[in-house]
Amino acid sequence: MISSFISWLSGAKIRIALGANQSSNWLATKTISRNIGEETQLGSEYRYLLAQLGMPDSPWQMFVAPPRRIERRA
């Protein structure tokens, strides 16, 4: 709801909401469901969003940063 309100405040002519609930639907000009896409792929709802916007969704590389080593001081 907050991000939809901020996008509305921006004055943008096109405001797209990804998986918005009914209370924030009226703030967006287009709502795209989160429940569509290949559910076996991480981030599939964002790939679907890209496709709806006419943008390519590949290559799709995922990067997980390794945890930092925490040095303990005695």
GINORLIN-V523824 format. One record per residue. RES is the residue in one letter. PSI is psi in degrees with one decimal (999 if undefined). Layout:
[[RES PSI] [RES PSI]]
This chain:
[[M -41.4] [I -43.7] [S -34.9] [S -39.0] [F -41.7] [I -40.5] [S -35.9] [W -42.2] [L -27.2] [S -21.8] [G 10.4] [A 139.3] [K -32.0] [I 120.7] [R 114.1] [I 129.2] [A 131.7] [L 110.2] [G 36.3] [A 147.3] [N 174.6] [Q -28.2] [S -24.4] [S 1.4] [N -35.8] [W -14.5] [L -18.7] [A 151.0] [T -20.5] [K 137.2] [T 131.1] [I 130.5] [S 144.3] [R -14.3] [N 8.6] [I 138.9] [G 174.4] [E 106.3] [E -12.7] [T -8.8] [Q 134.6] [L 131.2] [G 20.2] [S -31.4] [E -31.0] [Y -33.3] [R -40.5] [Y -40.8] [L -45.8] [L -43.2] [A -40.3] [Q -28.7] [L 0.1] [G 22.4] [M 151.0] [P 144.3] [D 15.9] [S 155.2] [P 146.0] [W 101.0] [Q 134.3] [M 136.0] [F 126.5] [V 118.1] [A 136.6] [P 149.8] [P 146.6] [R 146.5] [R 132.8] [I 119.4] [E 131.2] [R 133.6] [R 135.8] [A 999]]
